[in-house]
Amino acid sequence: MNPEPWALNSVELLQQIGTLIWSTTGDSQVTQELAKLRVGYEIYQRLSGEREMDALRNQTILNICKWVNDHPKASKDEMMKEVGKQIAQFAENVEKM
């Protein structure tokens, strides 16, 4: 997902900062606090369904974009109908979550 293989996302960067502080000072407090935050965030993500919601939203947008690309001469009404269909499918999938 990172454009560069050695790039760190924000969470990984914080974790590495905590590890660096612990390895140079021996103080594990920062590392422990960062670990608690990361675990709490992960639990929230899993319980809230935020990731799944984002994935559904992104898939809906991609589906609409693909349809528009595949139907460049579609009328405005046809586009609106397809967008409405995709949004209805999105809503149905959200209800199933």
C-alpha positions as a Markdown table, in Angstrom:
| # | Residue | x | y | z |
|---|---|---|---|---|
| 1 | Met | 0.0 | 0.0 | 0.0 |
| 2 | Asn | 2.9 | 2.3 | 0.6 |
| 3 | Pro | 4.3 | 3.8 | -2.6 |
| 4 | Glu | 7.8 | 3.2 | -1.3 |
| 5 | Pro | 8.7 | -0.2 | 0.2 |
| 6 | Trp | 10.5 | 1.4 | 3.2 |
| 7 | Ala | 7.9 | 4.1 | 3.9 |
| 8 | Leu | 6.0 | 3.9 | 7.2 |
| 9 | Asn | 2.4 | 4.8 | 7.7 |
| 10 | Ser | 1.6 | 6.9 | 10.7 |
| 11 | Val | 0.9 | 4.1 | 13.1 |
| 12 | Glu | 4.1 | 2.2 | 12.1 |
| 13 | Leu | 6.1 | 5.5 | 12.5 |
| 14 | Leu | 4.7 | 6.0 | 16.0 |
| 15 | Gln | 5.5 | 2.4 | 16.9 |
| 16 | Gln | 9.1 | 2.8 | 15.6 |
| 17 | Ile | 9.5 | 6.0 | 17.6 |
| 18 | Gly | 8.4 | 4.2 | 20.7 |
| 19 | Thr | 10.8 | 1.4 | 20.1 |
| 20 | Leu | 13.7 | 3.8 | 19.4 |
| 21 | Ile | 13.0 | 5.6 | 22.7 |
| 22 | Trp | 12.8 | 2.3 | 24.6 |
| 23 | Ser | 16.0 | 1.0 | 23.0 |
| 24 | Thr | 18.0 | 4.2 | 23.7 |
| 25 | Thr | 16.7 | 5.1 | 27.2 |
| 26 | Gly | 15.3 | 1.9 | 28.6 |
| 27 | Asp | 12.1 | 3.7 | 29.4 |
| 28 | Ser | 9.2 | 1.5 | 28.1 |
| 29 | Gln | 6.4 | 3.9 | 29.2 |
| 30 | Val | 6.1 | 5.6 | 25.8 |
| 31 | Thr | 6.2 | 2.2 | 24.0 |
| 32 | Gln | 3.5 | 0.9 | 26.3 |
| 33 | Glu | 1.3 | 3.9 | 25.8 |
| 34 | Leu | 1.6 | 3.7 | 22.0 |
| 35 | Ala | 0.8 | 0.0 | 22.1 |
| 36 | Lys | -2.3 | 0.7 | 24.2 |
| 37 | Leu | -3.4 | 3.4 | 21.7 |
| 38 | Arg | -2.8 | 1.1 | 18.7 |
| 39 | Val | -4.7 | -1.8 | 20.3 |
| 40 | Gly | -7.6 | 0.5 | 21.2 |
| 41 | Tyr | -7.7 | 1.9 | 17.7 |
| 42 | Glu | -7.7 | -1.6 | 16.2 |
| 43 | Ile | -10.5 | -2.7 | 18.5 |
| 44 | Tyr | -12.5 | 0.3 | 17.5 |
| 45 | Gln | -12.0 | -0.3 | 13.8 |
| 46 | Arg | -13.1 | -3.9 | 14.2 |
| 47 | Leu | -16.2 | -3.2 | 16.3 |
| 48 | Ser | -17.3 | -0.1 | 14.4 |
| 49 | Gly | -17.1 | -1.6 | 10.9 |
| 50 | Glu | -15.3 | 1.5 | 9.6 |
| 51 | Arg | -13.0 | -0.5 | 7.4 |
| 52 | Glu | -15.8 | -2.4 | 5.8 |
| 53 | Met | -17.8 | 0.7 | 5.3 |
| 54 | Asp | -14.8 | 2.4 | 3.6 |
| 55 | Ala | -14.3 | -0.6 | 1.4 |
| 56 | Leu | -18.0 | -0.7 | 0.4 |
| 57 | Arg | -17.9 | 3.1 | -0.3 |
| 58 | Asn | -14.8 | 2.8 | -2.4 |
| 59 | Gln | -16.2 | -0.2 | -4.3 |
| 60 | Thr | -19.4 | 1.7 | -5.1 |
| 61 | Ile | -17.4 | 4.6 | -6.4 |
| 62 | Leu | -15.2 | 2.3 | -8.6 |
| 63 | Asn | -18.4 | 0.6 | -9.9 |
| 64 | Ile | -19.8 | 3.9 | -10.9 |
| 65 | Cys | -16.6 | 5.0 | -12.5 |
| 66 | Lys | -16.3 | 1.7 | -14.5 |
| 67 | Trp | -19.9 | 2.1 | -15.7 |
| 68 | Val | -19.3 | 5.6 | -16.9 |
| 69 | Asn | -16.1 | 4.5 | -18.7 |
| 70 | Asp | -17.9 | 1.6 | -20.3 |
| 71 | His | -20.8 | 3.8 | -21.3 |
| 72 | Pro | -19.3 | 7.1 | -22.5 |
| 73 | Lys | -22.3 | 8.0 | -24.6 |
| 74 | Ala | -24.9 | 7.3 | -21.9 |
| 75 | Ser | -27.5 | 10.0 | -21.4 |
| 76 | Lys | -27.8 | 11.9 | -18.2 |
| 77 | Asp | -30.9 | 9.9 | -17.3 |
| 78 | Glu | -29.1 | 6.6 | -17.8 |
| 79 | Met | -26.2 | 7.8 | -15.6 |
| 80 | Met | -28.6 | 8.9 | -12.9 |
| 81 | Lys | -30.4 | 5.6 | -13.0 |
| 82 | Glu | -27.1 | 3.7 | -12.7 |
| 83 | Val | -25.8 | 5.9 | -9.9 |
| 84 | Gly | -29.1 | 5.4 | -8.1 |
| 85 | Lys | -28.8 | 1.6 | -8.6 |
| 86 | Gln | -25.3 | 1.6 | -7.2 |
| 87 | Ile | -26.3 | 3.7 | -4.2 |
| 88 | Ala | -29.2 | 1.4 | -3.5 |
| 89 | Gln | -26.8 | -1.6 | -3.6 |
| 90 | Phe | -24.4 | 0.2 | -1.3 |
| 91 | Ala | -27.3 | 0.9 | 1.2 |
| 92 | Glu | -28.4 | -2.7 | 1.0 |
| 93 | Asn | -24.8 | -3.9 | 1.7 |
| 94 | Val | -24.5 | -1.5 | 4.7 |
| 95 | Glu | -27.7 | -2.9 | 6.1 |
| 96 | Lys | -26.2 | -6.4 | 5.9 |
| 97 | Met | -23.2 | -5.4 | 8.0 |
